[in-house]
């Protein structure tokens, strides 16, 4: 009898920076469930967003391709429905595929009316067996969903409570159908918090603005706004953590945890006042670093399973191949990312660790006329280099300067390092056919 393949759940937060977990060192936040998942599973504290903007990241996580190689290159672009994704691979391997929550890949423009109330056409729903969600919403207590399930179309309806709580309810309800099933499932739970506005259930709003320990790269003229927004941001993350815990508890109580991988991550971070900025779209640490944890499966280190922190530079294009690797599904050669599943499973560990990339590439494409477009490379030994079109921008030694307060890009003493990283970023661009105009060093 053929052994059943593992289930896999992606739990995706929106705009949650990688530093904002207890396990990753944030002194303000209480994330017991994510911390426990990191201990029993594998945490990647160096994970980055290869495109710190919602839509392009989400297209890359599904396709395993960099944004210059798919159709979603700027905000609110449409993912070409003919594009092959990880969903197709799981469908071909007899997985039931389920999507719940924020999609943001249908090309619906917010300025033409609230996109949450517009119907995502079936052709734009990524070929999931079940798809219940919305394109974009940004209103956590006024969240509307629609879609299809069991071959039937579902009209728009308003979730009865806070978005993350309700989507988790929906996820658990559907997981329950697999307690005695021989079919494996691939489920995505995609929630909008902790994205602005920083609304959270009152029971989680225990982070008083005046008591927060702010990052030292927040300038004084930004401090008041940073404190106010961060208090709600942390409350939202605590609610996300609680809902991840609900899923883990359900799987454990129903003896499904060892058959289910849970991959928790975000599409990008949020500056929250650091460098005097709010939001994303920049290659600073608060925007670029994302949480990435592989939990579930066999707990602790039994049977060679790997646990705890690992130095791998997981990127957006790595999520799909890593997920397929976790499930023992062959990875198609059109995926451009790297499979980090060995860091959790221990399979071929020594060989695969040797093959891991020693750097990661990030981009913000913009249009051809945009001076804001940039490219960035981060190395495993702690250097970051970013440039705009035809010009230098940032160079940081993160080992000595983790809060990026000393830009070395124009320091002549670091000409050799800048030249080395300029060559590295060009090598990345050539590898993925990115025709960006890099500065000459």
C-alpha positions as CSV (number, residue, x, y, z in Angstrom):
1,X,0.0,0.0,0.0
2,X,1.4,3.4,-1.0
3,X,2.2,5.7,2.0
4,X,0.1,8.8,2.2
5,X,2.0,12.0,1.4
6,X,2.2,14.8,4.0
7,X,-0.3,17.6,4.1
8,X,1.1,21.1,4.0
9,X,-0.4,24.5,5.2
10,X,1.0,27.9,4.3
11,X,-0.1,30.5,6.9
12,X,0.8,33.9,5.3
13,X,0.7,37.2,7.2
14,X,0.9,40.5,5.4
15,X,3.5,43.1,6.2
16,X,4.9,41.2,9.3
17,X,8.6,41.9,9.6
18,X,10.9,39.1,10.6
19,X,12.2,40.8,13.7
20,X,8.7,40.9,15.3
21,X,8.8,37.6,17.1
22,X,10.1,36.6,20.5
23,X,12.3,33.9,19.0
24,X,13.9,36.5,16.7
25,X,14.7,38.9,19.5
26,X,11.9,41.5,19.6
27,X,11.7,42.6,23.3
28,X,8.1,43.9,23.0
29,X,6.2,41.0,21.4
30,X,4.6,37.8,22.9
31,X,4.5,35.0,20.3
32,X,4.5,31.8,22.3
33,X,3.0,29.7,19.5
34,X,5.5,30.8,16.8
35,X,8.3,30.5,19.3
36,X,7.3,26.9,20.1
37,X,7.0,26.1,16.4
38,X,10.5,27.4,16.0
39,X,11.8,25.1,18.7
40,X,9.9,22.0,17.5
41,X,10.5,22.9,13.9
42,X,13.0,25.0,12.0
43,X,13.3,28.8,12.0
44,X,15.0,30.8,9.3
45,X,15.8,34.2,11.0
46,X,17.7,35.4,7.9
47,X,14.8,34.9,5.4
48,X,14.2,37.8,3.1
49,X,11.5,39.2,0.8
50,X,12.8,39.0,-2.8
51,X,10.3,41.8,-3.6
52,X,9.0,43.7,-0.6
53,X,5.6,44.5,-2.1
54,X,2.5,42.4,-1.8
55,X,1.5,41.4,-5.4
56,X,4.9,40.6,-6.9
57,X,5.9,38.6,-3.9
58,X,2.8,36.5,-4.0
59,X,3.2,35.7,-7.7
60,X,6.8,34.7,-6.9
61,X,5.8,32.4,-4.0
62,X,3.4,30.6,-6.2
63,X,5.5,30.3,-9.3
64,X,9.0,30.0,-7.8
65,X,10.1,32.7,-10.3
66,X,11.6,36.2,-9.9
67,X,9.3,39.0,-10.7
68,X,11.1,39.9,-13.9
69,X,10.2,36.4,-15.2
70,X,6.4,36.5,-14.5
71,X,3.6,39.0,-15.2
72,X,3.3,40.6,-11.8
73,X,6.0,43.3,-11.7
74,X,4.3,46.2,-10.0
75,X,1.4,46.6,-7.6
76,X,-2.0,45.3,-8.7
77,X,-0.6,43.6,-11.8
78,X,-2.5,40.5,-12.9
79,X,-1.0,37.0,-12.7
80,X,-1.3,35.6,-16.2
81,X,-3.8,32.7,-15.7
82,X,-1.8,30.6,-18.1
83,X,1.2,30.7,-15.7
84,X,2.0,27.3,-14.1
85,X,2.2,27.4,-10.3
86,X,2.8,25.2,-7.4
87,X,-0.9,24.6,-7.2
88,X,-0.8,22.8,-10.6
89,X,2.0,20.6,-9.3
90,X,0.1,19.6,-6.2
91,X,-3.1,19.1,-8.3
92,X,-1.1,16.8,-10.6
93,X,0.0,14.8,-7.6
94,X,-3.5,14.2,-6.4
95,X,-3.5,16.8,-3.6
96,X,-6.7,18.6,-2.7
97,X,-5.8,22.3,-3.0
98,X,-7.5,25.0,-0.8
99,X,-7.0,28.8,-0.7
100,X,-8.5,31.0,2.0
101,X,-8.1,34.7,2.3
102,X,-6.2,37.5,0.6
103,X,-5.2,36.9,-3.0
104,X,-4.2,40.2,-4.6
105,X,-3.2,38.7,-7.9
106,X,-6.3,39.3,-10.0
107,X,-5.2,42.8,-11.3
108,X,-8.1,44.6,-9.7
109,X,-7.4,48.3,-9.2
110,X,-8.3,49.7,-5.9
111,X,-8.9,53.3,-7.2
112,X,-11.8,52.0,-9.3
113,X,-13.8,51.0,-6.2
114,X,-13.2,48.7,-3.2
115,X,-11.6,45.6,-4.6
116,X,-12.9,43.4,-1.7
117,X,-16.4,43.8,-3.1
118,X,-15.4,42.8,-6.6
119,X,-15.5,39.3,-7.9
120,X,-12.3,37.6,-8.8
121,X,-13.1,35.7,-12.0
122,X,-12.8,31.9,-11.8
123,X,-10.0,31.9,-14.3
124,X,-7.9,34.2,-12.0
125,X,-8.3,31.9,-8.9
126,X,-5.1,29.9,-9.5
127,X,-6.8,26.6,-10.2
128,X,-7.4,25.7,-6.5
129,X,-10.1,23.1,-5.9
130,X,-11.5,25.4,-3.2
131,X,-10.9,29.2,-3.3
132,X,-12.7,31.4,-0.8
133,X,-11.2,34.9,-0.4
134,X,-10.9,38.4,-1.8
135,X,-8.4,40.2,-4.0
136,X,-7.6,43.0,-1.4
137,X,-9.4,44.3,1.6
138,X,-7.5,46.3,4.3
139,X,-10.4,46.4,6.7
140,X,-10.1,43.7,9.3
141,X,-13.7,43.9,10.8
142,X,-15.4,44.4,7.4
143,X,-14.0,41.5,5.4
144,X,-15.9,40.1,2.5
145,X,-15.2,36.8,0.8
146,X,-16.5,34.9,-2.2
147,X,-15.3,32.1,-4.4
148,X,-16.0,28.4,-5.0
149,X,-16.1,25.1,-3.2
150,X,-17.4,21.6,-4.1
151,X,-18.0,22.8,-7.6
152,X,-20.4,25.5,-6.5
153,X,-19.9,29.3,-6.7
154,X,-20.1,31.2,-3.4
155,X,-21.5,34.8,-3.5
156,X,-19.9,37.6,-1.5
157,X,-20.6,37.5,2.2
158,X,-19.2,39.3,5.2
159,X,-17.1,37.4,7.7
160,X,-18.9,37.6,11.1
161,X,-15.8,38.8,13.1
162,X,-12.2,39.8,13.0
163,X,-10.6,38.6,9.8
164,X,-7.7,36.4,11.1
165,X,-10.0,34.7,13.6
166,X,-12.7,34.0,10.9
167,X,-10.2,32.7,8.3
168,X,-8.7,30.4,10.9
169,X,-12.2,29.1,11.8
170,X,-12.7,28.4,8.1
171,X,-9.3,26.6,7.9
172,X,-10.0,24.4,10.9
173,X,-13.4,23.5,9.5
174,X,-11.8,22.3,6.3
175,X,-8.9,20.5,8.0
176,X,-11.4,18.6,10.0
177,X,-12.7,16.9,6.8
178,X,-9.3,15.2,6.4
179,X,-9.1,13.5,9.8
180,X,-10.0,10.1,8.3
181,X,-9.2,10.9,4.7
182,X,-6.5,9.2,2.6
183,X,-6.2,12.3,0.4
184,X,-3.4,14.8,1.2
185,X,-4.1,18.6,1.1
186,X,-2.3,21.8,0.3
187,X,-3.9,24.7,2.1
188,X,-3.1,28.4,2.1
189,X,-4.4,30.6,4.8
190,X,-3.6,34.2,3.8
191,X,-4.5,37.0,6.3
192,X,-4.2,40.7,5.9
193,X,-3.0,41.6,9.4
194,X,-0.6,43.0,10.6
195,X,-1.0,45.4,7.7
196,X,-2.4,48.9,8.3
197,X,-4.8,49.9,9.7
198,X,-3.5,48.6,13.0
199,X,-6.8,47.3,14.3
200,X,-6.8,44.3,16.6
201,X,-9.2,42.5,19.0
202,X,-9.2,44.4,22.3
203,X,-7.9,41.4,24.3
204,X,-4.7,41.6,22.3
205,X,-4.2,45.4,22.7
206,X,-1.9,45.2,25.7
207,X,1.1,46.9,24.1
208,X,1.1,50.4,25.5
209,X,2.7,52.9,23.1
210,X,4.7,54.6,25.8
211,X,6.2,51.4,27.1
212,X,7.5,50.0,23.9
213,X,11.3,49.6,23.4
214,X,11.8,51.2,20.0
215,X,14.5,50.3,17.5
216,X,17.5,52.7,17.7
217,X,17.1,53.7,14.0
218,X,13.8,55.5,14.6
219,X,14.5,59.3,14.5
220,X,13.0,61.5,17.2
221,X,10.5,63.2,14.8
222,X,9.0,59.8,13.9
223,X,8.9,58.4,17.4
224,X,5.3,59.4,18.4
225,X,3.8,57.9,15.3
226,X,6.0,54.8,15.5
227,X,4.9,54.2,19.1
228,X,1.2,54.6,18.2
229,X,1.3,52.4,15.1
230,X,3.6,49.8,16.7
231,X,1.3,49.2,19.6
232,X,-1.5,48.1,17.3
233,X,0.9,46.2,15.0
234,X,2.1,44.1,17.9
235,X,-1.4,43.4,19.0
236,X,-2.3,42.2,15.5
237,X,0.8,39.9,15.5
238,X,-0.2,38.5,18.9
239,X,-3.6,37.6,17.3
240,X,-1.9,36.0,14.3
241,X,0.2,34.0,16.8
242,X,-2.9,32.9,18.7
243,X,-4.6,31.7,15.5
244,X,-1.5,29.8,14.3
245,X,-1.6,28.1,17.7
246,X,-5.3,27.2,17.2
247,X,-4.4,25.3,14.0
248,X,-1.4,23.6,15.6
249,X,-3.6,22.6,18.6
250,X,-6.3,21.2,16.3
251,X,-3.8,19.1,14.3
252,X,-2.2,17.8,17.5
253,X,-5.5,17.0,19.3
254,X,-6.7,15.1,16.2
255,X,-3.4,13.2,15.6
256,X,-2.7,15.0,12.3
257,X,0.3,17.1,13.3
258,X,2.9,14.5,12.3
259,X,1.4,14.3,8.8
260,X,1.2,18.0,8.3
261,X,3.9,20.6,7.6
262,X,3.0,24.2,8.6
263,X,5.0,26.9,6.8
264,X,4.6,30.3,8.4
265,X,5.8,33.5,6.6
266,X,5.0,37.0,5.5
267,X,5.3,38.7,2.1
268,X,7.5,41.6,3.5
269,X,8.0,43.7,6.6
270,X,7.1,47.2,7.7
271,X,9.5,50.0,8.6
272,X,7.3,51.2,11.4
273,X,9.3,54.4,11.8
274,X,12.8,52.9,11.2
275,X,14.9,55.1,9.0
276,X,12.1,57.6,9.3
277,X,9.8,55.5,7.1
278,X,6.6,53.5,7.3
279,X,5.5,50.7,5.1
280,X,7.6,48.6,2.7
281,X,9.3,48.7,-0.7
282,X,12.8,49.5,0.6
283,X,15.7,47.1,1.2
284,X,16.2,48.1,4.8
285,X,16.1,45.3,7.3
286,X,12.6,46.1,8.7
287,X,11.1,45.9,5.2
288,X,13.3,43.2,3.7
289,X,13.4,40.5,6.5
290,X,10.4,38.2,6.9
291,X,9.5,35.5,9.4
292,X,9.9,32.0,8.0
293,X,9.2,28.9,10.1
294,X,8.6,25.3,9.2
295,X,6.6,23.6,11.9
296,X,4.4,20.5,12.2
297,X,5.6,17.2,11.0
298,X,7.4,15.0,13.5
299,X,8.3,17.1,16.5
300,X,11.7,17.9,17.9
301,X,14.6,15.9,16.5
302,X,13.1,12.5,16.1
303,X,14.1,10.4,13.1
304,X,16.7,12.9,12.0
305,X,14.4,15.9,11.8
306,X,16.1,19.2,12.2
307,X,15.0,21.8,14.7
308,X,15.9,25.3,15.9
309,X,17.5,28.2,14.0
310,X,19.3,27.8,10.7
311,X,21.3,30.3,8.7
312,X,19.7,29.6,5.3
313,X,18.8,32.8,3.3
314,X,15.3,31.6,2.3
315,X,13.8,33.9,-0.4
316,X,10.3,34.2,-2.0
317,X,11.2,31.9,-4.9
318,X,12.4,29.2,-2.5
319,X,9.0,28.8,-0.8
320,X,7.5,26.6,-3.6
321,X,10.4,24.2,-4.1
322,X,10.9,23.9,-0.4
323,X,7.3,23.0,0.1
324,X,7.4,20.4,-2.6
325,X,10.6,19.0,-1.1
326,X,8.9,18.7,2.3
327,X,6.1,16.6,0.7
328,X,8.4,14.4,-1.3
329,X,7.0,15.8,-4.6
330,X,9.4,16.3,-7.6
331,X,10.4,19.9,-8.1
332,X,9.9,21.1,-11.7
333,X,12.9,22.6,-13.4
334,X,11.0,25.9,-14.3
335,X,11.1,26.9,-10.6
336,X,14.1,29.2,-10.0
337,X,14.3,28.9,-6.3
338,X,16.3,26.6,-4.0
339,X,14.8,23.7,-2.0
340,X,15.6,24.2,1.8
341,X,13.5,21.2,2.9
342,X,16.6,19.4,4.1
343,X,16.9,21.9,6.9
344,X,13.8,20.4,8.3
345,X,13.8,16.8,7.2
346,X,17.5,16.1,7.5
347,X,17.4,14.3,4.1
348,X,20.8,14.6,2.3
349,X,21.6,17.3,4.8
350,X,25.4,17.5,4.4
351,X,25.2,17.6,0.6
352,X,22.4,20.1,0.4
353,X,23.8,22.5,3.0
354,X,27.0,22.7,0.9
355,X,24.8,23.6,-2.1
356,X,22.9,26.4,-0.4
357,X,23.2,29.9,-1.9
358,X,25.6,32.1,0.1
359,X,23.6,35.2,-0.9
360,X,20.0,36.3,-1.8
361,X,18.7,38.7,-4.4
362,X,15.9,41.2,-4.0
363,X,14.3,43.7,-6.4
364,X,11.8,46.5,-6.9
365,X,11.1,46.8,-10.5
366,X,8.9,49.8,-11.0
367,X,8.3,51.1,-14.5
368,X,11.1,52.0,-17.0
369,X,10.8,55.7,-16.0
370,X,10.9,55.1,-12.3
371,X,14.0,56.3,-10.5
372,X,12.9,54.4,-7.5
373,X,13.6,51.0,-8.9
374,X,16.4,49.2,-7.1
375,X,18.2,45.8,-6.7
376,X,19.7,44.4,-3.6
377,X,21.9,41.5,-2.6
378,X,22.3,40.1,1.0
379,X,25.2,37.8,1.9
380,X,25.2,35.0,4.4
381,X,28.3,36.6,6.0
382,X,26.4,39.7,6.8
383,X,26.8,42.3,4.0
384,X,24.1,44.1,2.1
385,X,24.5,46.1,-1.1
386,X,21.7,48.0,-2.9
387,X,21.7,50.3,-5.9
388,X,19.3,52.3,-7.9
389,X,19.3,52.4,-11.7
390,X,22.8,53.5,-12.7
391,X,23.7,54.7,-9.2
392,X,25.0,53.5,-5.8
393,X,22.7,53.6,-2.8
394,X,23.4,51.4,0.2
395,X,26.2,49.3,1.7
396,X,26.0,47.9,5.2
397,X,28.0,45.6,7.3
398,X,25.2,44.1,9.3
399,X,27.5,42.3,11.7
400,X,28.8,45.6,13.0
401,X,25.7,47.8,12.1
402,X,22.5,45.7,12.5
403,X,20.3,48.8,12.5
404,X,21.9,50.2,9.3
405,X,23.0,53.6,10.7
406,X,26.3,53.8,8.9
407,X,25.9,53.7,5.1
408,X,29.3,52.7,3.6
409,X,28.3,53.0,-0.1
410,X,30.2,56.3,-0.6
411,X,33.1,55.5,1.8
412,X,36.2,55.2,-0.3
413,X,37.7,52.8,2.3
414,X,35.2,50.2,1.2
415,X,35.7,50.4,-2.5
416,X,37.0,46.9,-2.7
417,X,34.0,45.4,-0.9
418,X,31.6,47.6,-3.0
419,X,33.2,46.3,-6.1
420,X,33.0,42.7,-4.9
421,X,29.2,43.0,-4.2
422,X,28.6,44.9,-7.4
423,X,30.0,41.9,-9.2
424,X,27.9,39.6,-7.1
425,X,24.7,41.4,-7.8
426,X,25.5,41.5,-11.5
427,X,26.0,37.7,-11.4
428,X,22.6,37.3,-9.9
429,X,21.0,39.5,-12.5
430,X,22.6,37.6,-15.3
431,X,21.5,34.3,-13.8
432,X,17.8,35.3,-13.7
433,X,17.9,37.4,-16.9
434,X,17.3,40.7,-15.1
435,X,18.3,43.6,-17.4
436,X,18.6,46.2,-14.7
437,X,21.2,49.0,-15.3
438,X,23.8,48.6,-12.5
439,X,26.2,51.3,-11.6
440,X,29.9,51.0,-12.6
441,X,32.4,50.8,-9.8
